[in-house]
Amino acid sequence: MSVRINPSILSADFVNMERDLGVIASADYAHVDVMDNHFVPNLTFGPQMVRRIQDVSPIPLDIHLMIENPERWAPAYAEIGAFSVTFHAESTSEPVALARRLRDIGARAGLAVKPGTPIEPYLELLDEFDQILVMTVEPGFGGQSFIADVMPKLDALAAANARLGRDVWLQVDGGITLDTIVIAAEHGANTFVAGSSVYNTPDRDDAILNLRHAAEKASGHHHAG
């Protein structure tokens, strides 16, 4: 199974963003956390900054919108040319309509759920999404500890993927280290957001490679339950 490593630029040096995108060129995607200080108590980038990140990034962008009213804002990120745009289930009442709109523009559409949000209502809607992001921390800040209690959600998603014959990417974000990536991969995750465990190391290529190998090895032992 192919695994994807998406370093989070939340851990990058914002003043040296072009340099810090360059050092993760061996990763699959750059994970861009857009926060509006309403949906989460933190503020990061808006469309203008993300457009420039897109211009200089050596790898495609995986946008994670931790914002209210994604119906209004999400399409702009797809129009910038982002590879993938993920919005939160908790901040929209029309997830399917928004996902279809993002796909129409040409981006992959992702749905994110906070640790406390049940996944069951979305299991039969997998056809409408390209990626489901299971948050393994409360969204808003980097450097938090991995919440293992959400692993049953990954099991349920992996089982639904198999039952429906789908290949919806199962992403985890929050507290991903060499240890926790193994746990998440064993439960069916195949797309991993890593922030500090990549950026806070002297050799970013090495960190990305080690995470990739750990996840590939563990995904061979995937068990649903």
C-alpha positions in Angstrom: 0.0 0.0 0.0 1.4 3.4 -0.9 1.7 5.8 2.1 1.9 9.5 1.8 3.8 11.8 4.1 2.5 15.4 4.2 4.7 17.6 6.4 2.7 20.4 8.1 4.1 23.9 7.4 2.6 25.0 10.7 6.0 23.9 12.0 7.9 25.9 9.4 9.6 29.3 9.8 6.9 31.6 8.4 9.5 34.2 7.5 11.6 31.7 5.6 8.7 29.8 4.0 10.2 29.3 0.6 13.3 27.8 2.2 11.2 25.6 4.5 9.1 24.3 1.6 12.3 23.4 -0.2 13.6 21.2 2.6 10.4 19.0 2.4 10.7 18.4 -1.4 11.0 14.6 -0.8 7.6 14.5 0.8 4.4 13.8 -1.1 2.4 17.0 -0.3 2.8 20.1 1.8 0.0 20.3 4.5 -1.2 23.8 4.9 -3.3 24.6 8.0 -5.7 27.5 7.4 -7.1 28.8 10.7 -9.5 31.7 11.1 -9.4 32.3 14.9 -13.1 31.4 15.1 -13.5 27.7 14.4 -10.2 27.2 16.2 -8.4 29.6 18.6 -5.5 30.3 16.3 -4.9 32.4 13.1 -2.6 31.4 10.3 -2.8 32.1 6.5 -5.5 33.3 4.1 -5.8 32.8 0.3 -3.2 35.5 -0.5 -0.5 33.8 1.5 -1.5 30.3 0.3 -1.4 31.5 -3.3 2.3 32.5 -2.8 3.0 29.2 -1.0 1.5 27.4 -4.1 3.8 29.5 -6.4 7.0 28.4 -4.7 6.2 24.9 -3.3 8.1 22.1 -4.9 5.3 19.7 -4.0 1.5 20.0 -4.3 -0.6 21.5 -1.5 -2.9 19.6 0.8 -5.0 22.4 2.4 -6.7 21.8 5.7 -9.4 24.5 6.4 -10.0 24.9 10.1 -12.5 27.7 9.5 -16.1 28.6 9.8 -18.3 29.0 6.7 -16.1 26.9 4.4 -18.9 27.1 1.7 -17.8 30.7 1.2 -14.0 30.3 1.4 -13.1 26.8 0.4 -13.6 27.2 -3.4 -11.0 30.0 -3.5 -8.3 27.5 -2.4 -9.3 25.0 -5.1 -9.1 27.9 -7.6 -5.6 28.7 -6.5 -4.7 25.2 -7.8 -4.4 23.3 -4.5 -4.2 19.6 -5.0 -6.6 18.8 -2.2 -8.9 21.0 0.0 -10.2 19.5 3.3 -12.9 21.2 5.3 -14.4 20.3 8.7 -17.7 18.3 9.1 -18.4 20.4 12.2 -18.4 23.7 10.3 -20.7 22.9 7.4 -24.3 21.7 7.1 -23.8 20.9 3.4 -20.6 18.7 3.2 -21.6 16.8 0.0 -22.6 20.0 -1.9 -19.3 21.6 -1.0 -17.2 18.5 -1.8 -18.9 18.4 -5.3 -18.1 22.1 -5.9 -14.4 21.6 -5.0 -14.2 18.6 -7.3 -15.9 20.5 -10.1 -13.2 23.2 -9.8 -10.5 20.5 -10.0 -9.3 19.8 -6.5 -9.7 16.6 -4.4 -12.3 17.1 -1.7 -11.6 16.1 1.9 -13.7 15.9 5.0 -12.1 16.4 8.5 -13.5 15.3 11.8 -12.4 16.4 15.3 -11.6 13.8 17.9 -15.0 14.0 19.5 -17.0 13.9 16.2 -18.6 10.5 15.3 -17.7 9.1 11.9 -20.8 7.0 11.4 -22.9 9.6 9.6 -20.3 9.9 6.8 -19.5 6.2 6.2 -22.1 5.8 3.5 -21.0 9.1 1.9 -17.5 8.0 1.1 -18.1 8.3 -2.7 -18.5 12.0 -2.2 -15.0 12.5 -0.8 -11.4 11.8 -1.9 -10.0 11.9 1.6 -11.2 11.7 5.2 -9.0 13.4 7.8 -9.3 11.9 11.3 -7.9 14.4 13.7 -5.6 12.8 16.2 -5.4 16.0 18.3 -7.9 18.8 18.9 -7.3 21.2 15.9 -5.7 24.6 16.4 -2.1 24.1 17.5 0.9 22.1 16.6 3.0 20.0 18.9 0.1 18.2 20.7 0.0 14.6 21.9 -1.6 11.9 19.7 -5.1 10.8 20.9 -5.2 7.0 20.4 -8.9 6.8 21.3 -9.9 7.8 17.7 -8.4 4.7 16.1 -11.8 2.9 15.9 -12.8 5.7 13.5 -10.0 4.6 11.2 -11.0 1.0 11.5 -14.6 1.9 10.6 -13.4 4.0 7.6 -11.1 1.2 6.4 -13.9 -1.3 6.6 -16.3 1.0 4.7 -13.6 1.6 2.0 -13.3 -2.1 1.6 -17.0 -2.8 1.6 -17.7 0.0 -1.0 -14.7 -0.9 -3.1 -13.4 2.6 -2.6 -9.9 4.1 -2.2 -10.7 7.2 -0.2 -7.4 8.3 1.4 -7.4 8.0 5.2 -5.4 10.9 6.7 -4.3 11.5 10.3 -3.1 14.8 11.7 -1.7 15.5 15.1 1.1 14.1 17.2 2.5 11.9 14.4 5.9 10.6 15.4 7.8 7.4 14.5 5.8 5.6 17.2 2.3 6.9 16.6 2.5 6.6 12.8 2.8 2.9 13.3 -0.4 2.8 15.4 -2.3 4.9 12.8 -1.0 2.8 9.9 -2.0 -0.5 11.6 -5.6 0.9 11.8 -5.7 1.7 8.1 -4.4 5.3 7.8 -2.3 5.8 4.7 -1.8 9.6 4.6 0.1 11.2 7.4 0.5 14.8 8.5 3.7 15.4 10.5 4.8 18.8 11.7 7.3 19.0 14.5 8.6 15.4 13.9 9.8 16.6 10.5 10.7 20.2 11.0 12.3 19.8 14.4 15.0 17.4 13.1 18.3 18.4 11.5 17.8 16.2 8.4 14.2 16.7 7.1 14.7 14.2 4.2 15.8 11.6 6.7 12.8 12.3 9.0 10.4 11.9 6.0 12.1 8.7 4.9 12.0 7.2 8.4 8.3 8.1 8.8 7.5 6.6 5.4 9.3 3.3 6.1 7.7 3.0 9.5 4.2 3.5 8.0 4.9 1.1 5.1 6.0 -1.6 7.4 3.1 -1.1 9.7 0.4 -0.9 7.0 1.3 -4.5 6.1 -0.1 -5.4 9.5 -3.4 -3.5 9.1 -6.2 -5.0 11.1 -9.7 -3.8 11.2 -10.5 -3.8 14.8 
